[in-house]
Amino acid sequence: MATSANERVPTEQEGILHRVSRRDNNKRVASARSTTDVGTLLELSCECTRVECDRSVKVPLYVYRRMLEADQYLLQAGHHAFPQYRTIISVGLMRIEERG
């Protein structure tokens, strides 16, 4: 993919900072929910390292909490998920995957 002179390719460090920022924001959204809302769908940001990504993922609160405990990242399937990920939950268009 060619870039013009005005376009700058984000560094790996910027991608990591982007992921950390997304994760922190998602944690705030999840922690704002009470423990009785565990089945409620949350709209959370994709936790990829692509700085230009603005995708979101709807996921049940209890699933996101389990992903945090397992040190997994929330990635939008078909956009960022790779073959080494395996599906652990599939509900309609939502699919939760983990590293295989």
N, CA, C and O atoms as CSV, one atom per row, in Angstrom:
chain,resi,resn,atom,element,x,y,z
A,1,MET,N,N,0.844,-1.164,0.000
A,1,MET,CA,C,0.000,0.000,0.000
A,1,MET,C,C,0.892,1.231,0.000
A,1,MET,O,O,1.698,1.417,0.911
A,2,ALA,N,N,0.755,2.049,-0.991
A,2,ALA,CA,C,1.558,3.264,-1.110
A,2,ALA,C,C,0.957,4.375,-0.260
A,2,ALA,O,O,-0.260,4.474,-0.105
A,3,THR,N,N,1.828,5.200,0.282
A,3,THR,CA,C,1.368,6.345,1.058
A,3,THR,C,C,1.918,7.612,0.434
A,3,THR,O,O,3.006,7.612,-0.142
A,4,SER,N,N,1.172,8.675,0.549
A,4,SER,CA,C,1.646,9.949,0.024
A,4,SER,C,C,2.649,10.551,1.004
A,4,SER,O,O,2.826,10.051,2.115
A,5,ALA,N,N,3.289,11.612,0.584
A,5,ALA,CA,C,4.293,12.265,1.425
A,5,ALA,C,C,3.666,12.823,2.702
A,5,ALA,O,O,4.347,12.935,3.722
A,6,ASN,N,N,2.382,13.174,2.661
A,6,ASN,CA,C,1.702,13.760,3.818
A,6,ASN,C,C,1.230,12.708,4.819
A,6,ASN,O,O,0.987,13.032,5.982
A,7,GLU,N,N,1.098,11.461,4.388
A,7,GLU,CA,C,0.624,10.419,5.278
A,7,GLU,C,C,1.797,9.833,6.055
A,7,GLU,O,O,2.875,9.598,5.510
A,8,ARG,N,N,1.555,9.605,7.340
A,8,ARG,CA,C,2.580,9.046,8.202
A,8,ARG,C,C,2.094,7.699,8.711
A,8,ARG,O,O,0.958,7.587,9.172
A,9,VAL,N,N,2.918,6.699,8.636
A,9,VAL,CA,C,2.577,5.374,9.125
A,9,VAL,C,C,2.793,5.361,10.641
A,9,VAL,O,O,3.879,5.693,11.116
A,10,PRO,N,N,1.756,4.977,11.404
A,10,PRO,CA,C,1.914,4.941,12.861
A,10,PRO,C,C,2.993,3.936,13.267
A,10,PRO,O,O,3.162,2.899,12.625
A,11,THR,N,N,3.703,4.249,14.318
A,11,THR,CA,C,4.744,3.359,14.820
A,11,THR,C,C,4.109,2.230,15.642
A,11,THR,O,O,2.946,2.309,16.038
A,12,GLU,N,N,4.887,1.197,15.885
A,12,GLU,CA,C,4.405,0.087,16.716
A,12,GLU,C,C,4.065,0.587,18.117
A,12,GLU,O,O,3.089,0.140,18.720
A,13,GLN,N,N,4.867,1.508,18.631
A,13,GLN,CA,C,4.625,2.074,19.971
A,13,GLN,C,C,3.289,2.814,20.008
A,13,GLN,O,O,2.550,2.707,20.988
A,14,GLU,N,N,2.972,3.564,18.950
A,14,GLU,CA,C,1.680,4.268,18.890
A,14,GLU,C,C,0.525,3.270,18.857
A,14,GLU,O,O,-0.526,3.515,19.450
A,15,GLY,N,N,0.714,2.154,18.172
A,15,GLY,CA,C,-0.307,1.110,18.131
A,15,GLY,C,C,-0.547,0.514,19.506
A,15,GLY,O,O,-1.689,0.266,19.893
A,16,ILE,N,N,0.529,0.284,20.241
A,16,ILE,CA,C,0.405,-0.260,21.594
A,16,ILE,C,C,-0.289,0.743,22.508
A,16,ILE,O,O,-1.144,0.362,23.307
A,17,LEU,N,N,0.066,2.008,22.400
A,17,LEU,CA,C,-0.589,3.044,23.202
A,17,LEU,C,C,-2.068,3.144,22.862
A,17,LEU,O,O,-2.895,3.380,23.742
A,18,HIS,N,N,-2.405,2.965,21.589
A,18,HIS,CA,C,-3.801,2.972,21.150
A,18,HIS,C,C,-4.558,1.817,21.815
A,18,HIS,O,O,-5.664,2.003,22.323
A,19,ARG,N,N,-3.954,0.625,21.806
A,19,ARG,CA,C,-4.580,-0.543,22.435
A,19,ARG,C,C,-4.790,-0.318,23.929
A,19,ARG,O,O,-5.857,-0.626,24.460
A,20,VAL,N,N,-3.784,0.215,24.605
A,20,VAL,CA,C,-3.876,0.479,26.041
A,20,VAL,C,C,-4.996,1.475,26.324
A,20,VAL,O,O,-5.767,1.294,27.266
A,21,SER,N,N,-5.085,2.514,25.519
A,21,SER,CA,C,-6.137,3.514,25.688
A,21,SER,C,C,-7.523,2.892,25.511
A,21,SER,O,O,-8.433,3.148,26.300
A,22,ARG,N,N,-7.673,2.067,24.464
A,22,ARG,CA,C,-8.951,1.391,24.222
A,22,ARG,C,C,-9.296,0.459,25.375
A,22,ARG,O,O,-10.440,0.431,25.829
A,23,ARG,N,N,-8.304,-0.314,25.859
A,23,ARG,CA,C,-8.537,-1.243,26.956
A,23,ARG,C,C,-8.965,-0.483,28.210
A,23,ARG,O,O,-9.907,-0.891,28.888
A,24,ASP,N,N,-8.282,0.616,28.522
A,24,ASP,CA,C,-8.635,1.413,29.701
A,24,ASP,C,C,-10.056,1.948,29.606
A,24,ASP,O,O,-10.804,1.915,30.584
A,25,ASN,N,N,-10.430,2.441,28.429
A,25,ASN,CA,C,-11.786,2.954,28.244
A,25,ASN,C,C,-12.814,1.830,28.384
A,25,ASN,O,O,-13.850,2.016,29.022
A,26,ASN,N,N,-12.537,0.671,27.795
A,26,ASN,CA,C,-13.455,-0.463,27.903
A,26,ASN,C,C,-13.608,-0.912,29.350
A,26,ASN,O,O,-14.707,-1.262,29.780
A,27,LYS,N,N,-12.521,-0.903,30.095
A,27,LYS,CA,C,-12.586,-1.278,31.510
A,27,LYS,C,C,-13.469,-0.310,32.290
A,27,LYS,O,O,-14.228,-0.726,33.165
A,28,ARG,N,N,-13.369,0.994,31.969
A,28,ARG,CA,C,-14.210,1.989,32.641
A,28,ARG,C,C,-15.686,1.736,32.341
A,28,ARG,O,O,-16.528,1.799,33.237
A,29,VAL,N,N,-15.994,1.451,31.077
A,29,VAL,CA,C,-17.379,1.163,30.687
A,29,VAL,C,C,-17.879,-0.074,31.428
A,29,VAL,O,O,-18.987,-0.072,31.964
A,30,ALA,N,N,-17.070,-1.122,31.459
A,30,ALA,CA,C,-17.468,-2.370,32.117
A,30,ALA,C,C,-17.611,-2.196,33.623
A,30,ALA,O,O,-18.535,-2.746,34.221
A,31,SER,N,N,-16.717,-1.447,34.237
A,31,SER,CA,C,-16.776,-1.275,35.694
A,31,SER,C,C,-17.938,-0.382,36.118
A,31,SER,O,O,-18.353,-0.418,37.276
A,32,ALA,N,N,-18.462,0.414,35.200
A,32,ALA,CA,C,-19.607,1.274,35.520
A,32,ALA,C,C,-20.898,0.472,35.648
A,32,ALA,O,O,-21.886,0.967,36.190
A,33,ARG,N,N,-20.892,-0.755,35.156
A,33,ARG,CA,C,-22.061,-1.628,35.249
A,33,ARG,C,C,-22.058,-2.364,36.575
A,33,ARG,O,O,-21.002,-2.726,37.094
A,34,SER,N,N,-23.238,-2.581,37.116
A,34,SER,CA,C,-23.322,-3.314,38.374
A,34,SER,C,C,-23.114,-4.799,38.117
A,34,SER,O,O,-23.185,-5.260,36.977
A,35,THR,N,N,-22.864,-5.522,39.160
A,35,THR,CA,C,-22.636,-6.959,39.022
A,35,THR,C,C,-23.909,-7.695,38.630
A,35,THR,O,O,-23.838,-8.853,38.218
A,36,THR,N,N,-25.061,-7.065,38.746
A,36,THR,CA,C,-26.316,-7.714,38.337
A,36,THR,C,C,-26.567,-7.561,36.845
A,36,THR,O,O,-27.483,-8.189,36.313
A,37,ASP,N,N,-25.780,-6.743,36.157
A,37,ASP,CA,C,-25.929,-6.512,34.711
A,37,ASP,C,C,-25.044,-7.433,33.881
A,37,ASP,O,O,-24.779,-7.128,32.719
A,38,VAL,N,N,-24.580,-8.544,34.433
A,38,VAL,CA,C,-23.559,-9.355,33.761
A,38,VAL,C,C,-23.975,-9.866,32.393
A,38,VAL,O,O,-23.110,-10.097,31.548
A,39,GLY,N,N,-25.269,-10.053,32.139
A,39,GLY,CA,C,-25.722,-10.548,30.845
A,39,GLY,C,C,-25.989,-9.450,29.839
A,39,GLY,O,O,-26.260,-9.733,28.672
A,40,THR,N,N,-25.917,-8.210,30.265
A,40,THR,CA,C,-26.185,-7.070,29.402
A,40,THR,C,C,-25.090,-6.919,28.353
A,40,THR,O,O,-23.903,-7.062,28.648
A,41,LEU,N,N,-25.509,-6.627,27.121
A,41,LEU,CA,C,-24.528,-6.390,26.062
A,41,LEU,C,C,-23.935,-4.997,26.213
A,41,LEU,O,O,-24.662,-4.018,26.383
A,42,LEU,N,N,-22.622,-4.917,26.150
A,42,LEU,CA,C,-21.908,-3.638,26.176
A,42,LEU,C,C,-21.356,-3.378,24.791
A,42,LEU,O,O,-20.925,-4.309,24.110
A,43,GLU,N,N,-21.361,-2.140,24.368
A,43,GLU,CA,C,-20.687,-1.786,23.116
A,43,GLU,C,C,-19.320,-1.252,23.484
A,43,GLU,O,O,-19.192,-0.159,24.036
A,44,LEU,N,N,-18.295,-2.038,23.171
A,44,LEU,CA,C,-16.928,-1.710,23.539
A,44,LEU,C,C,-16.084,-1.494,22.292
A,44,LEU,O,O,-16.431,-1.959,21.206
A,45,SER,N,N,-14.997,-0.801,22.453
A,45,SER,CA,C,-14.088,-0.518,21.340
A,45,SER,C,C,-13.209,-1.717,21.037
A,45,SER,O,O,-12.790,-2.435,21.944
A,46,CYS,N,N,-12.934,-1.931,19.766
A,46,CYS,CA,C,-12.000,-2.961,19.332
A,46,CYS,C,C,-10.635,-2.637,19.958
A,46,CYS,O,O,-10.191,-1.490,19.919
A,47,GLU,N,N,-9.980,-3.637,20.526
A,47,GLU,CA,C,-8.712,-3.439,21.224
A,47,GLU,C,C,-7.514,-3.841,20.368
A,47,GLU,O,O,-6.580,-4.486,20.845
A,48,CYS,N,N,-7.559,-3.450,19.104
A,48,CYS,CA,C,-6.450,-3.766,18.203
A,48,CYS,C,C,-5.366,-2.690,18.318
A,48,CYS,O,O,-5.501,-1.735,19.083
A,49,THR,N,N,-4.300,-2.861,17.554
A,49,THR,CA,C,-3.208,-1.886,17.578
A,49,THR,C,C,-3.233,-0.966,16.359
A,49,THR,O,O,-2.285,-0.213,16.138
A,50,ARG,N,N,-4.283,-1.017,15.582
A,50,ARG,CA,C,-4.399,-0.139,14.410
A,50,ARG,C,C,-4.947,1.217,14.858
A,50,ARG,O,O,-6.114,1.330,15.232
A,51,VAL,N,N,-4.113,2.219,14.816
A,51,VAL,CA,C,-4.456,3.551,15.306
A,51,VAL,C,C,-5.696,4.116,14.620
A,51,VAL,O,O,-6.467,4.850,15.237
A,52,GLU,N,N,-5.889,3.776,13.347
A,52,GLU,CA,C,-7.024,4.321,12.592
A,52,GLU,C,C,-8.326,3.562,12.836
A,52,GLU,O,O,-9.366,3.965,12.317
A,53,CYS,N,N,-8.301,2.483,13.605
A,53,CYS,CA,C,-9.494,1.658,13.840
A,53,CYS,C,C,-10.508,2.392,14.705
A,53,CYS,O,O,-10.171,2.955,15.747
A,54,ASP,N,N,-11.754,2.373,14.252
A,54,ASP,CA,C,-12.838,2.971,15.039
A,54,ASP,C,C,-13.982,1.970,15.217
A,54,ASP,O,O,-15.121,2.357,15.477
A,55,ARG,N,N,-13.668,0.686,15.074
A,55,ARG,CA,C,-14.685,-0.362,15.173
A,55,ARG,C,C,-15.082,-0.603,16.627
A,55,ARG,O,O,-14.323,-0.325,17.555
A,56,SER,N,N,-16.291,-1.126,16.794
A,56,SER,CA,C,-16.749,-1.497,18.127
A,56,SER,C,C,-17.289,-2.924,18.079
A,56,SER,O,O,-17.595,-3.459,17.013
A,57,VAL,N,N,-17.395,-3.518,19.255
A,57,VAL,CA,C,-17.858,-4.891,19.394
A,57,VAL,C,C,-18.866,-4.924,20.528
A,57,VAL,O,O,-18.621,-4.365,21.597
A,58,LYS,N,N,-19.999,-5.576,20.301
A,58,LYS,CA,C,-20.981,-5.758,21.366
A,58,LYS,C,C,-20.730,-7.106,22.007
A,58,LYS,O,O,-20.673,-8.134,21.332
A,59,VAL,N,N,-20.581,-7.083,23.323
A,59,VAL,CA,C,-20.221,-8.298,24.053
A,59,VAL,C,C,-20.895,-8.270,25.427
A,59,VAL,O,O,-21.010,-7.207,26.036
A,60,PRO,N,N,-21.346,-9.440,25.923
A,60,PRO,CA,C,-21.894,-9.485,27.282
A,60,PRO,C,C,-20.825,-9.115,28.309
A,60,PRO,O,O,-19.649,-9.437,28.141
A,61,LEU,N,N,-21.244,-8.448,29.353
A,61,LEU,CA,C,-20.319,-8.008,30.396
A,61,LEU,C,C,-19.545,-9.181,30.994
A,61,LEU,O,O,-18.335,-9.079,31.197
A,62,TYR,N,N,-20.223,-10.290,31.277
A,62,TYR,CA,C,-19.531,-11.424,31.901
A,62,TYR,C,C,-18.453,-11.998,30.980
A,62,TYR,O,O,-17.424,-12.475,31.457
A,63,VAL,N,N,-18.681,-11.954,29.672
A,63,VAL,CA,C,-17.678,-12.447,28.722
A,63,VAL,C,C,-16.472,-11.516,28.715
A,63,VAL,O,O,-15.330,-11.975,28.717
A,64,TYR,N,N,-16.723,-10.207,28.707
A,64,TYR,CA,C,-15.597,-9.266,28.706
A,64,TYR,C,C,-14.770,-9.422,29.975
A,64,TYR,O,O,-13.540,-9.379,29.927
A,65,ARG,N,N,-15.434,-9.601,31.099
A,65,ARG,CA,C,-14.693,-9.790,32.355
A,65,ARG,C,C,-13.833,-11.046,32.296
A,65,ARG,O,O,-12.704,-11.042,32.787
A,66,ARG,N,N,-14.342,-12.107,31.708
A,66,ARG,CA,C,-13.555,-13.338,31.564
A,66,ARG,C,C,-12.376,-13.119,30.628
A,66,ARG,O,O,-11.293,-13.659,30.851
A,67,MET,N,N,-12.583,-12.328,29.582
A,67,MET,CA,C,-11.488,-12.027,28.662
A,67,MET,C,C,-10.385,-11.260,29.383
A,67,MET,O,O,-9.202,-11.516,29.161
A,68,LEU,N,N,-10.770,-10.322,30.244
A,68,LEU,CA,C,-9.779,-9.567,31.015
A,68,LEU,C,C,-8.987,-10.501,31.928
A,68,LEU,O,O,-7.764,-10.403,32.019
A,69,GLU,N,N,-9.696,-11.406,32.602
A,69,GLU,CA,C,-9.033,-12.355,33.506
A,69,GLU,C,C,-8.046,-13.245,32.750
A,69,GLU,O,O,-7.008,-13.624,33.292
A,70,ALA,N,N,-8.372,-13.577,31.501
A,70,ALA,CA,C,-7.517,-14.453,30.689
A,70,ALA,C,C,-6.477,-13.667,29.896
A,70,ALA,O,O,-5.729,-14.247,29.110
A,71,ASP,N,N,-6.425,-12.347,30.097
A,71,ASP,CA,C,-5.495,-11.468,29.388
A,71,ASP,C,C,-5.647,-11.574,27.872
A,71,ASP,O,O,-4.660,-11.625,27.138
A,72,GLN,N,N,-6.904,-11.607,27.417
A,72,GLN,CA,C,-7.230,-11.632,25.997
A,72,GLN,C,C,-7.650,-10.226,25.569
A,72,GLN,O,O,-8.077,-9.419,26.395
A,73,TYR,N,N,-7.525,-9.943,24.282
A,73,TYR,CA,C,-7.954,-8.648,23.749
A,73,TYR,C,C,-9.232,-8.814,22.962
A,73,TYR,O,O,-9.452,-9.838,22.315
A,74,LEU,N,N,-10.070,-7.805,23.022
A,74,LEU,CA,C,-11.337,-7.792,22.302
A,74,LEU,C,C,-11.073,-7.285,20.891
A,74,LEU,O,O,-10.767,-6.110,20.691
A,75,LEU,N,N,-11.195,-8.182,19.911
A,75,LEU,CA,C,-10.950,-7.836,18.513
A,75,LEU,C,C,-12.210,-8.112,17.705
A,75,LEU,O,O,-12.916,-9.088,17.958
A,76,GLN,N,N,-12.484,-7.264,16.747
A,76,GLN,CA,C,-13.639,-7.505,15.901
A,76,GLN,C,C,-13.303,-8.605,14.899
A,76,GLN,O,O,-12.374,-8.464,14.104
A,77,ALA,N,N,-14.055,-9.692,14.937
A,77,ALA,CA,C,-13.812,-10.834,14.036
A,77,ALA,C,C,-13.998,-10.396,12.594
A,77,ALA,O,O,-14.859,-9.570,12.290
A,78,GLY,N,N,-13.192,-10.950,11.717
A,78,GLY,CA,C,-13.279,-10.622,10.300
A,78,GLY,C,C,-12.557,-9.326,9.958
A,78,GLY,O,O,-12.322,-9.033,8.785
A,79,HIS,N,N,-12.210,-8.564,10.962
A,79,HIS,CA,C,-11.518,-7.297,10.735
A,79,HIS,C,C,-10.074,-7.410,11.222
A,79,HIS,O,O,-9.143,-6.982,10.539
A,80,HIS,N,N,-9.899,-7.983,12.394
A,80,HIS,CA,C,-8.573,-8.098,12.980
A,80,HIS,C,C,-8.218,-9.508,13.424
A,80,HIS,O,O,-7.041,-9.817,13.606
A,81,ALA,N,N,-9.211,-10.367,13.602
A,81,ALA,CA,C,-8.921,-11.709,14.105
A,81,ALA,C,C,-8.192,-12.519,13.037
A,81,ALA,O,O,-8.456,-12.377,11.843
A,82,PHE,N,N,-7.301,-13.345,13.473
A,82,PHE,CA,C,-6.440,-14.110,12.581
A,82,PHE,C,C,-6.740,-15.602,12.706
A,82,PHE,O,O,-7.420,-16.005,13.650
A,83,PRO,N,N,-6.255,-16.429,11.787
A,83,PRO,CA,C,-6.524,-17.868,11.834
A,83,PRO,C,C,-6.112,-18.539,13.141
A,83,PRO,O,O,-6.702,-19.555,13.508
A,84,GLN,N,N,-5.123,-18.008,13.853
A,84,GLN,CA,C,-4.693,-18.646,15.090
A,84,GLN,C,C,-5.662,-18.391,16.244
A,84,GLN,O,O,-5.442,-18.884,17.350
A,85,TYR,N,N,-6.727,-17.630,16.006
A,85,TYR,CA,C,-7.759,-17.417,17.011
A,85,TYR,C,C,-8.832,-18.468,16.834
A,85,TYR,O,O,-9.113,-18.883,15.710
A,86,ARG,N,N,-9.435,-18.905,17.925
A,86,ARG,CA,C,-10.531,-19.856,17.817
A,86,ARG,C,C,-11.775,-19.252,18.448
A,86,ARG,O,O,-11.692,-18.519,19.434
A,87,THR,N,N,-12.919,-19.563,17.876
A,87,THR,CA,C,-14.180,-19.038,18.379
A,87,THR,C,C,-14.565,-19.763,19.657
A,87,THR,O,O,-14.576,-20.994,19.698
A,88,ILE,N,N,-14.881,-19.002,20.705
A,88,ILE,CA,C,-15.338,-19.617,21.940
A,88,ILE,C,C,-16.813,-19.348,22.186
A,88,ILE,O,O,-17.466,-20.111,22.898
A,89,ILE,N,N,-17.351,-18.274,21.608
A,89,ILE,CA,C,-18.771,-17.959,21.720
A,89,ILE,C,C,-19.220,-17.361,20.395
A,89,ILE,O,O,-18.530,-16.516,19.825
A,90,SER,N,N,-20.360,-17.792,19.913
A,90,SER,CA,C,-20.923,-17.227,18.693
A,90,SER,C,C,-22.417,-17.028,18.904
A,90,SER,O,O,-23.158,-17.992,19.094
A,91,VAL,N,N,-22.857,-15.769,18.871
A,91,VAL,CA,C,-24.270,-15.429,19.046
A,91,VAL,C,C,-24.646,-14.489,17.911
A,91,VAL,O,O,-24.216,-13.336,17.898
A,92,GLY,N,N,-25.434,-14.959,16.968
A,92,GLY,CA,C,-25.796,-14.132,15.829
A,92,GLY,C,C,-24.555,-13.672,15.093
A,92,GLY,O,O,-23.740,-14.493,14.672
A,93,LEU,N,N,-24.405,-12.367,14.934
A,93,LEU,CA,C,-23.242,-11.815,14.258
A,93,LEU,C,C,-22.053,-11.613,15.191
A,93,LEU,O,O,-20.960,-11.271,14.738
A,94,MET,N,N,-22.258,-11.823,16.485
A,94,MET,CA,C,-21.181,-11.650,17.455
A,94,MET,C,C,-20.426,-12.961,17.605
A,94,MET,O,O,-21.025,-14.032,17.700
A,95,ARG,N,N,-19.118,-12.862,17.625
A,95,ARG,CA,C,-18.278,-14.041,17.816
A,95,ARG,C,C,-17.132,-13.641,18.740
A,95,ARG,O,O,-16.415,-12.678,18.465
A,96,ILE,N,N,-16.962,-14.367,19.813
A,96,ILE,CA,C,-15.862,-14.111,20.738
A,96,ILE,C,C,-14.807,-15.170,20.469
A,96,ILE,O,O,-15.107,-16.363,20.425
A,97,GLU,N,N,-13.563,-14.724,20.288
A,97,GLU,CA,C,-12.484,-15.634,19.956
A,97,GLU,C,C,-11.337,-15.483,20.942
A,97,GLU,O,O,-11.198,-14.455,21.606
A,98,GLU,N,N,-10.522,-16.520,21.027
A,98,GLU,CA,C,-9.312,-16.425,21.835
A,98,GLU,C,C,-8.141,-16.973,21.056
A,98,GLU,O,O,-8.307,-17.741,20.108
A,99,ARG,N,N,-6.967,-16.572,21.462
A,99,ARG,CA,C,-5.769,-17.074,20.798
A,99,ARG,C,C,-5.663,-18.575,20.981
A,99,ARG,O,O,-5.833,-19.096,22.083
A,100,GLY,N,N,-5.379,-19.264,19.882
A,100,GLY,CA,C,-5.268,-20.723,19.938
A,100,GLY,C,C,-3.897,-21.187,20.287
A,100,GLY,O,O,-3.655,-22.391,20.371
